[in-house]
């Protein structure tokens, strides 16, 4: 079955940067669209970004637009989330997910559109 593993989280001061990675493995015949989500304690899981596979396209939540950049290396089956100018409100567990479709859905930010999830990686932004 499809598996996703996130890495790259950690503790960083406000204004700092981190790069998260999502490695996709399993019996895949195609490259899938990948979404990034985040969840703070007691909060709903919210969509952060999405990147399509066969059709070009990237999408961002308004809260991270201009600070975060999503990219992919299909040869390595890896999707990245570069996070710059980090703020305390970015603190959360970050997850990657896929619905095994090639294109980000119109409502890519809704978590009920995804069937497969990673275990998450903790990002803490604090002085």
C-alpha positions in Angstrom: 0.0 0.0 0.0 1.0 3.6 -0.4 3.1 5.0 2.5 4.2 8.5 3.3 7.0 9.5 5.7 7.6 13.1 6.8 10.9 14.5 8.2 12.8 17.7 8.7 10.8 19.2 11.6 12.4 20.7 14.7 12.8 23.8 16.9 13.6 27.1 15.3 13.5 30.8 16.3 11.0 33.3 14.7 12.3 34.4 11.3 14.2 31.1 10.8 13.8 28.4 8.1 13.1 24.7 7.9 12.7 22.3 4.9 10.3 19.4 5.4 10.4 16.3 3.2 7.7 13.8 2.3 9.0 10.5 0.9 6.3 8.4 -0.9 6.8 4.6 -1.3 4.8 1.5 -2.2 3.4 0.0 -5.4 2.9 3.1 -7.5 2.5 3.3 -11.3 2.0 7.1 -11.4 3.2 10.2 -9.5 0.5 11.5 -7.2 -0.5 15.0 -6.2 0.7 15.6 -2.6 -0.9 17.9 0.0 0.7 19.3 3.1 -1.5 19.9 6.2 -0.8 21.0 9.8 -2.5 20.6 13.1 -1.9 22.4 16.4 -3.1 20.9 19.7 -6.9 21.2 20.1 -7.2 22.6 16.5 -8.6 21.3 13.3 -6.1 19.9 10.7 -5.7 22.6 8.0 -4.4 22.6 4.5 -1.1 24.3 3.9 -0.1 23.5 0.3 -0.6 21.1 -2.6 1.4 20.2 -5.7 0.2 18.3 -8.8 2.1 15.6 -10.7 1.5 15.2 -14.4 -0.1 18.7 -14.7 1.8 21.6 -13.3 0.2 23.5 -10.4 1.0 24.6 -6.9 -1.4 25.9 -4.3 -1.0 27.7 -0.9 -3.1 28.7 2.0 -3.2 32.5 2.4 -1.5 32.3 5.8 1.7 30.9 4.2 1.7 32.4 0.7 5.0 34.2 0.0 6.8 32.4 2.9 6.4 28.7 2.0 7.4 27.0 -1.2 6.3 23.5 -2.3 8.4 21.4 -4.8 9.0 17.9 -5.9 11.7 15.5 -7.1 9.9 12.7 -8.9 13.1 10.7 -9.3 13.4 10.5 -5.5 9.7 10.2 -4.9 10.0 13.2 -2.6 8.0 16.3 -2.1 9.5 19.3 -0.1 8.0 22.2 1.8 10.5 25.0 2.2 9.4 27.2 5.1 11.0 30.7 5.5 10.2 33.6 7.8 8.7 31.3 10.3 6.3 32.7 12.9 5.1 31.3 16.3 1.7 30.6 14.8 3.3 28.2 12.3 3.9 25.8 15.3 2.1 22.5 14.6 2.5 18.9 13.5 2.9 18.9 9.8 1.5 16.0 7.7 1.7 15.0 4.0 -1.1 13.2 2.3 -2.4 11.9 -1.1 -5.6 10.8 -2.7 -3.7 8.9 -5.4 -4.9 11.4 -8.1 -2.5 13.2 -10.4 -4.0 16.7 -9.9 -4.8 18.7 -6.8 -8.5 18.8 -6.3 -10.4 22.1 -6.6 -10.9 21.9 -2.8 -7.4 20.6 -2.1 -7.4 22.1 1.4 -10.2 19.8 2.7 -8.7 16.8 4.6 -11.6 14.5 3.7 -10.4 14.4 0.1 -7.3 12.4 1.1 -7.0 8.7 1.8 -3.3 8.2 2.8 -1.4 10.1 5.5 2.1 10.2 7.0 2.7 10.1 10.7 3.6 13.8 11.0 6.7 15.8 12.0 6.7 18.5 14.7 7.6 22.1 13.9 8.1 24.5 16.9 8.8 28.2 16.3 9.8 29.9 19.6 12.3 32.2 21.2 
